[in-house]
Amino acid sequence: MMTQPSPSTQTTALYDVIVVGGGAVGENVADRTSQGGLSTVIVENDLVGGECSYWACMPSKVLLRSGAALAAARRVPGAAERLMTPAAGAGTAVVDVSAVLKRRDAIASNWSDEGQVRWLDSAGISLERGHGRLTGKREVTVTAADGAVTVLTARHAVVLSTGSAALLPDIPGLNDVSPWTSREATSVQVVPPSLAIIGGGTVATEMATAFVSLGAKVTMIARSSILGAQEPFAGSLVASALEESGATVLLETATTRAHRTASGEVELTLHDGRTVTAAEVLVAVGRVAVTNDLGVETVGLTPGEWLNVDDTLLVQGDSPMLSGSWLYATGDVNKRALLTHQGKYQARGAGDAIVARSAGAVVDDGPWGAHVATADHAAVPQVTFTDPEVASVGLTAAGAVKAGYRVRILDHDLAALGGASTLADGYTGKARMIVDLDREVIIGATFVGQDVAELLHSATIAIVGEVSIGRLWHAVPSYPTLSEVWLRLLEQYGRPGIELP
């Protein structure tokens, strides 16, 4: 048990706002409150910049990019013939692995947060290094690595932006084999000859794509389907592409046991008795809230659980300790949308709400107001950077029907577009648009194919802006581009007010 320091060894500090967690989300909260004239401090026990900068968004996309660029070049005659690397295949490195890892190291700033700390200084945001815990109303106690303790008090708000961590399932023997999580996968220094991946979501499919391109023999083991939260055709196309690249994809398969063999490899036993052997195993089956050692019990909340918030990101609960609109939770820790860009969106809303409340100003908390995260409910964009890419926003077809909408589902083969034919030979992809028939607006869109990520924001704008189908007919896509899919989907729907014989 940690010895509690005597009051004489403690220091104290007073700020307007305390942000616990210095990742991308916490930084954005602090930036908004600081710009609003409130003194702000970030409490961070690890690297400022957080998961996204060092172990998630940025390094993972660098690991994927070289393979994607090379695969795209292989699909274009004239470029393909000039490539000097061998053809893709299981166990064959199709990229310069050392160059990829060197670039990844640079993008991750070699796991140094000096640049991020300089930005905090330039923005007028203070930094308190150490582990922060709630110890009272508007109070956070920070314990530094050297044991020094600082008690911080907030005049207006405390914001919890502590994120999430990888979930390790209860599989016998799994902990004993030192499994990888996304952190180990994205910071890898030596690519293993083989990698087993337990999971079928975004992290699992992206890392499968990356490690195949880096030369590893990859086996994916998914309890159900691939990318199950997306439209079914998305998972099917990604699974097929992974298998074509040399990966083994096992669907509807559970892992029941893990152990290291005498040779040092990981052997996984499956529910049907089969075994999978690999040099390492990556577990990517979900996330858990980082609230276990956060002191949330001090304010009547349960450690280890996700934090429930309203649309201004105020933490909800029955405890009298939460009265006074002072405790906020932004990003993964509230489980509204486990995506960095969505967490930063929440951070901007929360930061501006804190500034408004501190000044006694009106908080615009109606749908789509200045101080709310309305988009979390029905307009969350997401890209899975596999090959093919999967880009989606809003509701899936199944989700729209479940929500009670009267819908029309429109599909189009992306390969039929002129833009696709010039982009790559043998282009494979599909687009889906979901229309709310009662309002004649789009409520969901999914694109699967090479280079579809940049199609997504136009769909996001259409959904958030509730742009009518009739008006969208006047948004003319350039030819020949993949964006022409918008015209083809609208043609399927028909032009409001025009009846053809």
N, C-alpha and C positions, 0 to 999 in steps of 0.2 A: 504494500500500500504506500502511495506517495505521501511523504511527510509534508504537511501543510506549512507553508512559510509563516513566520510571525508577521504581524502587521508592520513591524519596522523594516522588513525586507521587501515590502511591496511599494510600488510606485503607482500613482494614479494619473489619469488624464481625462479631460472632458472634451467631447466633440459633439457636433450637431448630429452626425450620422456615423454609425459603425457598420461596416460591411465585413461579414465573416466569410472569407473565401475570395481569393484573388485571381480566379480564372477569368475567362473572357466575359462571363456574365457579371461577376462582381465588379470588374473594371468598368463596365458600362453603367452600372448603377452609380458607382462612385463618380464617374465622369459627369453624369447628369446632375447629381446633387452638388458637386463642386462648381459646375457651371452656373447652378442656381444660387450660388452664394453661400452654401452651407459648408462648414468645416467637416471634412470627411477623412476617415481612416480605414484602410483595408487591413484585415488580419489574415495572414497567410502562413501556413506551416510548411509549405512545399515551395514550388517555383511559381512566381508571379507570372500569370499567363495561363496557368492551369492545363488541364487535360488536353484541350483542343490544340494548344500551341506545341506541345511536346510529345503527346502519346495518342492523339486521336486525329482530328480533322486534317491538320497540316501534314504530319509525317505520313499518314496513311495514303493520302492522295499523291504524295511524291512517289511512294512505293508503287502505286498503280500507274502513274502517268507514263513512264518509259515503255512499259509493256503495251499500254493502249496506243501510244503513238506508233510503235513498231507494228502492231497488229493492223492499224489503219493503213500504214504504208504498204503492207503486204496485200491489201485489197485493191491497190491502184497499180495497174500495169504501167511500167515505165519507172515507177518508184520501186516496185517489188524486185525488179531485176537488178537493181543497184545495191540491194542490201547484201552485206557481207556475212551476216550472222546466219547460223543454220536454221532450218525450218523448225517451227514450234513442235513440241512433243513432250510427252511425260519424261521428266528427268533431264530435259535438255534446256540449258539456260538460253533464253532468247534475247536477253539484254546483257549489258556489261554490268554485272552485279556490283562490283566495287564502285563504279561510277554512280549507280543508283543510290547506294548506301551513303556515299560521300555527299551527294546532293541532299539526301534526307537529313544527314547530320547538320548541314548548313541551314536548311529550312527550320530545323528544330533548335537553331542557335547553339548547337552542341550542348544542349540541356543547361544553358546558362540564361538566367533571367535579367542580366545586367541591362539589356535594352529596355525591357519592360519596366524595370525600376526607374530608369532615367525618364521614361514617359510619365510615370506617376509623379515624379518630382516636377516635371514641366507642367503638369496639369494641376499642381497644387494639392495633390492627394498624399496624405501621410501613410506610412507603412509600418505595421507592427508585426515583427516576425515571431511566430510561435503558434501554439495550439490554443484556439479560442473556445470558450464554453460560456453559455448563458449562466449567470449566477444570481440574477435578479432582474427586476423590471428595468429595461433600458441599460442593463449592465452586462458586460462581457469581461471575463477574466482570462488573460493571456499568459500562458506559461511558455517561456522561451526554451531553446535547447539547452542552455546553460543553467536552467532552473530559475531564472529571474521571472518575477511575476509582476504583471501590470494590470491594474483594474481600470477598465475603460467605462465611462458613463456617457450615454447619448442624451442630448437634450430633446431630440425629436424621434429618431428611428434607429432600429437595428435591423439589418437585412442579412438573412441567411442565404448564402450562395455557395453552399458546400458541395453541390453536385451529386453524382452517383458513382458507384463502384461496381466492378464486375461481380455477378452472381456466380458462386461456385455450387453446383448442384450436389446433392447428397448421394454421390456414387461411391460405393465402397472402394477404398484404395486410391481415390483420385488425389487427395491431398498429399499422399506419399510419393507421387510421381512428379511433383513440382510442376503442375500444369501452367502453361502460359495463359495470360489474359491478353486483352488488347494492348496493354502496356508493353509486355515482352515482345509481342508480334511486331509492333510498330517501331520498337527501338532495337530490333535484332541487329547484332554485329556479325554473326556468322549464320548464313542461311543453311538450315539443316537439309540433309538429303531427302527427308520425307517428313510430312506434317499431317497429323490427323486433326480434324476440326470438328468439335462437338457443337452443333448449332446450325441454324439455317436462316438467320436474319441478316441484317445489313453488315455487321462486323464480320460474320462468318463468310458471307459470299464475297465481300471485298477482299478479305485476307486470302481466301482461296484463289481469287483471280490474281492477286499480287504474287503469291508464293509460287504459283504455276509459272508465271513469267520469270521469276527469279531462279527457276530450275528445280524446285522441290517437287517430289511426287506427293500429291495432295489427295487425301480422302476426306470427304465431308460426310458427317453422320447427323442427319436431321430427324428429330423425333416425329415430325409431321411432314410439312412441305417446305419448299424454299420460298422465302419472302412471303410468308403466309398472311401478313397484314396488307399486302398489295393485291391488285387484281390477279386472278389465277394465271393469266397468260404471262405475266411478268416473271414469276418463278419458273414457269416451264421454259421460257426462252433462255433465262440465265442458266438453269440447270443443263440444258442442252449444250449451251456454249462452253460451260465448264468441262463437260464430258468430251466435247470435240477438242478441247485444248489439252486433254490428257488426264484430267482429274477424275476421280471416282466419286460419284454422288449416291449416297444411300439414303433413301427417303423412308418415312414411316418406320424408323429404326431407333431403338433405345439402347443406350450404353448402360450395362449393368455392373461392370467391374473394371478396375484399372490396376496395372502393376508394372514395375520395371523388370525386364528379363535380365538374365545373367550377362547378356551382351550390352545392357544399358538402354535398350529400346523400350518404348512404352507399348504394352499390349493391352488392347481394349477388348473386353468381351461384350458381345451384343446380345440382345434379348433372345435371338434365335440360336444362340450357341456359336455363331461365327466369331472370328477374332480379326482385329485390325491391328497391325503393328507399324509403328512409325518412330522416328527419332525423337519427336516431340509431339505434344498434344496441346492444342489451343482450345480453350473453353469460351464459347461466346453464346450463352443461352439467355442473357438478360442482365438487368442491372438492379442494384439495391440502393436505397437512399443512404447518404452519408449523414446520419443523425444519431448514431449509436453513442458517441461520446461528445455530444454537442450541448449537453445541459438542458435539453428541451423539457425534461421532467420538472425543471424548476418553474416552468410556466404552465404546467398541467398537460403537457403533451407526452406521447409515448416514444421513447428512444427506438431507433431502428425503423420507424414508419415514415412514409412519405408525408409531407406537410400539406394540409389542405388550405387553399387560399381562395379569396374572391378575385374578381377580375382586375382589381387594382393591386393584386398580389399581397394583400393583407392576410396574415395567417388567421385561420378561423379556429375557434375552440370555446369551450364553456368556462374556462378558468378566469376568475377575476383579474389574474395577472396579465391577461391579454387585452384588457380594456384600455382605451386611450389611443387606438390606432397607431401603434409603435413598432410592431413586429411584422416584418415582411419576409417572404421566401421567393426567390427567383431562380429560374433554371431547372435543371434536372430534379432538384430536391423536392419540387412540388409535383412532379410526374405529369404535368399537363402535356408536355411535348418534349421528349428527350433528344433535342437537337440544339446545337450551339446557336444557330441563327434565331431560333424561336426563343431561347433563353435571353439573348441580347435584346430581342424585341420586348420581352417582359421587363427586362432591366430598364429600358428607356421609359416605359410606362410607369414603373414603380418609382424610379428616380424623380420623374416629373410630378408624380402624385405626392411624394414626400415633400418636395419643395412647395407645392401648392398648400398642403395641409400645414406646413410650418409657418406659412404667411397668413393663414386663415382665409385663403382664397377658395373659390368654388372648385370642387373636383368634378371634372367631366367624366362621370362613370357610367354613362349610358352606352349601349352597344356602339362600337366603333368610335368611342370618345377618345379624347387626347390622353386620358390617364388609365386606359384599360387594355387588356390583352384579348380582345374579342376574337382575333384570328386563331387563337388556340383551339377554338371549338369547331371551326368548319373550314378553315383556309390555311392549313399547315402544309407548306411545300417541303419536299424531301427528294434528294437525289441519292441513289445508290450507284457508286462509281464502278460497277462491274463492266464487263464487255459482253453483251450490250449494256448500256446505261439504263437505269430505271428512274424516271422522273415523274413525280405525282404530286397532286395538290387536291385538297378537298376530300370529298367522299368517294369511296369505291361504289360500284353498282350495288353490291350486297349491303353496304352501309347505308346507302340512300334509301333503299327499299325498307330496311329495318327501321330507319328514322321516320318512315311514313310518307315520304315524298312520292308523288306521282311522276314517274320519270320516263325518259326515252334514252336508250343507250345507243350511242353511235360509235362504230368501229371503222378503222381504215388501215389498210396495209401500207406501211411507210415505204416499202420497196417499190410501190407503184408510182411514187413521186419522181418527177424529173430531177429534183435536187438530190434524191437518194442515189439515182443512177449515176450522177456525176461524182458523188462523194465516194462511192465504193462499188466495186463489182460484187455481186452476190449479197447486196445489202439485205439485212433481215431486221424487221421491226414492226411494231404495231402501235396504233394510237387509239385511245378511247375517250369520248366526251360524254358526260352525263348531264342531261338537261332536265331542270325542274319544269314540267309542262304547265303548271299553274301560273308561274311568273315568266316563263320563257327566258330563263337565265341559266348559266352553267353553274353546277354545284360540285363538279368533280372532273378531273382530267388525269390521264396516265399516258406517258409516252415511253416506249421501250425501243432502243436502237442505238446505233453508234451516234455520238455527238448530239443526243437529244436534251442534254441538261439545259442548254441555253434556250430551249423552247419553253421552259417551265414558267419563267416569270410572266410571260404574256398571259398564260392561263391563270396564274395567281392574281394578276391585275383584273382579269375579266370576272373572276369569282368574288374578290373583295369589293370591286366596284359595282357588282351586280349589273354588268353591262348587258343590255338586252340582245337577244339573238338578232333582232332587226338592225340594231346599230352595228353589231359585229360584222355584218355584211359589208359595211363601209370601211372596215379595216383591211386593206388590200395587202396580202402577203407578196413579198418580192419573189420573182421567178428567176432561176430555178433554185429554190432553197427548201429545206425541210419544213419551213413555216407554211408552205403551201398546203400542208395537211389541214390547216384551219379552214381553208376554202372547201376542201373535199368533205370535211365533216359537216360544214354548214349546208353544202349541197344535198347531203343525205337528209338533213333535217327539213330543208325547204325554206323558202323565203317568206316570212310572215306577210300576209296581205296579198300574196301572189298565188293563184291557183292555176296549175298547169292542166291542160286537157288530158 
